[in-house]
Amino acid sequence: MAQSPAGKPRKTPKPAASTKKASGSSASKPKAKPAPKAKPPAKPAPVPRKKPAPPPPPAPKKRAPAKKAAAKSPSLALADTTKAPDEVTAKQQRFVDEYMVDLNGTQAAIRAGYSAHTAAEQAYDLLRKPQIQDKIAEARRLAQERTQVTTDKLIRELALIALADHRELVEGRKGCCRHCWGEGFKAQYTIGEQSARMEMHAKKGGTPDTFDEQGGIGYNPHRPAHPDCPECMGAGKLHPIFNDTRYLSPAAVALYAGLKVTKDGMEVKVHSKLDAIEKLNRILGAYELDNKQKADPLAELLHSIASSVGNGFKPVANDPEHNGK
C-alpha cells in the first residue's frame, strides 16, 4: 500500500454502489410513493363565552332614624310651608273659618292672626287664591247641609221684607180731636182720664164743687172730626194704631223686628226694606245691568260739544284708542 507523502493523509476511496440483486426480473421495482402525511386534527371551534350576569343592585341602605330636631325658631317654622297647590295652611284655614262668621275679610284676617296693619291686603290676596275660594265654597255647602238654609230660602226671606207693607204693623187713622165733641168744644176725656184728673184735684186740696169737668167724659178718638171744631178746624187728628202681631201676614212677620217700650210710649221695630232691596239687587245682578245701560260721560260730553259747535265731528261708539284695543 502506497503511503501518501509524508505529512498528507491519504484519501480513502468511497465504497462502490451495491450491486443490484439479480433476482429473476431484469427491471427494478418502482419506488413506493411515500404515505401522505396525516393532517393534524382540526382544532375544536371555540365555544362562545357567556357574558356573566350583571351583579344585583345593592340593597338600599337603611337610614338610621334621625334624631329629633331641636324646636324650630318662629322664623323657621313660618318658612316651612311646603304643601300641595290645592292645600291650605292651618293659618289660612283659620281665616276661612273666621270669614264664614261675618264675611268680613279684614276682620277675619285679624282674628286669624294676621297683622292688623296689613289685614286688608292679606284678606284681598287670600280671597283671590283658588284653594281659599274652594274652601269657602265647601264651608258654605256644609253650612247649608247642617242648617237646611239654602240661598233660595234667604232670597225668599229678603223678598218678603222688601215687598212687605208697613201698614200691616202700624196704621195712622184720623179721628176727632178732644174738642170736637166736648161740651162747648171744650176738651173731652175718657172715664179713666177724668177720674185721674179728679184725684189730682183732691190731692191739691180741691173739692168736687170746684172741679172743672171741661168738655165732660166720652172721648172716643175713632169718631170722625166735627166739621165746626175750632181746635182742629174739622181736620181731626191722626192716631197711631198698632195691629195685633198674632194675625200678621208672612211678609209682615218677616218685616217685624220687635216692640220697644219707652217712656214716651211704644215703638215698633222693623227691618230695613231698603237694605233688603239692595241685597236682592246685588244677588240678582240688577246693578250689573244698570251699569251696562249707563252712558259714557266722556262720550256724552263730546256729543254735546259736537252738536253745539256744528262742525260735523261725531265721536264713535267703539273707539279703539279709548277702549284700549
MITORZA-516297 format. One record per residue (C-alpha): residue in one letter; x, y, z. Coordinates in steps of 0.2 Angstrom, whole numbers, plus 5000, padded with zeros to 4 digits. Example, Ala and Ser with C-alpha at 12.3 -4.5 7.8 and 13.67 -1.06 7.14 Angstrom:
A506249785039;S506849955036;
% end
This chain:
M500050005000;A500750164994;Q500950285008;S500550465005;P501950585005;A502450625022;G501350745031;K499750725020;P498450605024;R497850485011;K496050495004;T495150335006;P494050294990;K492150294993;P491350114993;A490550074976;A488750064975;S488049904980;T487649784965;K485849764961;K485149604966;A485049484951;S483349414956;G482349334942;S481749504934;S482849614924;A481849784929;S481949864946;K480349884956;P479650064956;K479850154972;A478350164983;K477550334985;P477850405002;A476250395013;P475350565014;K475650655030;A474250645041;K473350805043;P473450875060;P471750855070;A470651005067;K470551125081;P468951125090;A467851285087;P468051405101;V466451395112;P465751575114;R465851635132;K464351685141;K464351855147;P464251855166;A462651915173;P462752095180;P462852095199;P461152135208;P461052315213;P461552345230;A460152355243;P459752525249;K460552565265;K459352595279;R459552765286;A459752775304;P458252865312;A458553045313;K458753125330;K457353235335;A457753405329;A457853545341;A456253665342;K456253775327;S456353955329;P454754055324;S455554125309;L456053945303;A454353875307;L453454005296;A454653975282;D454253785282;T452653795272;T452953655259;K451253605254;A450253545238;P449553685227;D447753635232;E448053635251;V448053775263;T449053805279;A448253805296;K448353995297;Q447354005280;Q446053885286;R445853985302;F445554135290;V444254035281;D443353985297;E443354165303;Y442754235286;M441254125287;V440754215303;D440354385296;L441054385278;N442254525283;G443954485276;T444954615285;Q444254565302;A444354385298;A446254415294;I446554495311;R445654365320;A446654235311;G448254305317;Y448754425303;S449454595307;A448154725309;H449154845298;T449154735283;A447554635286;A446554715272;E447954675259;Q448154505266;A446254475265;Y446254535247;D447654415242;L446954265251;L445154285244;R445954285226;K446854115229;P445953975221;Q446153855235;I445453985248;Q443954005236;D443653815236;K443753805255;I442553945257;A441353865244;E441553695253;A441153785270;R439553865263;R438953695256;L439253615273;A438353755282;Q436853735271;E436853555274;R436953575293;T435653715294;Q434553675279;V434653855275;T434953875256;T435154035245;D433454015239;K432654025256;L433654185260;I433154265244;R431354225248;E431554305265;L432354455258;A430954475245;L429654465259;I430554605269;A430754715253;L428954695247;A428054705265;D426854835269;H427254935285;R425354975287;E425154795292;L426054835308;V425655015312;E424255125305;G423855305306;R422055335307;K421255505308;G419855545321;C419155685331;C420255785342;R419755815361;H418755965357;C417755905343;W416355835353;G416655915370;E415356025378;G415656205371;F417056125361;K418056105377;A419255965380;Q418455795382;Y419155655392;T418855465394;I418255405411;G419955345416;E420755515412;Q419355615421;S419555505437;A421455535437;R421055725435;M419855725450;E421155635461;M422555755457;H421255895461;A420855825478;K422755795482;K422955985479;G421556025492;G420156045479;T418355995482;P417155915470;D416256085468;T417756175462;F418256035450;D418256095432;E417555955421;Q417856055405;G417055955390;G416555805400;I416855625398;G416555515382;Y418055555372;N418255425358;P419755465346;H418955345332;R417455465330;P417555575315;A418055755317;H416755885320;P416756005305;D416456155315;C417856115328;P418856275332;E420356175338;C420656065323;M419656165310;G418756005306;A420355915300;G420355795315;K421955715322;L423055575316;H423055425329;P424355285328;I423555105328;F424654955332;N423954805324;D423954635333;T425554545328;R424754375330;Y423754405314;L425154465303;S425454405285;P427154315281;A427854475274;A427354575289;V428154445300;A429754455291;L429754645292;Y429354645311;A430854665322;G430054685339;L429254805351;K430154935361;V429355015376;T430055195380;K429555325392;D428555415378;G427655265373;M427955115362;E429055095347;V428854965333;K430554905327;V430654845309;H431954785297;S432554905283;K431654875267;L433054975258;D434454865264;A433354705258;I433054785241;E434954825239;K435454655244;L434254575231;N434854695218;R436654635221;I436154445221;L435054465206;G436354565196;A435254715194;Y436754835197;E437754755183;L436354785171;D436154965176;N438054995174;K437954925156;Q436555045152;K437455195159;A438255305145;D440055355145;P440155535152;L441555575140;A440555525125;E439055625131;L440155775133;L440955755116;H439155735108;S438555895117;I440155995110;A439855925093;S438055975092;S438356145099;V439856195088;G439056105072;N440756065065;G440255885059;F441355805072;K440455645079;P441355535092;V441155345088;A440355225100;N441855105099;D443455195099;P444955085098;E446155205107;H444855245120;N444455065124;G446255015123;K446054885109;
% end
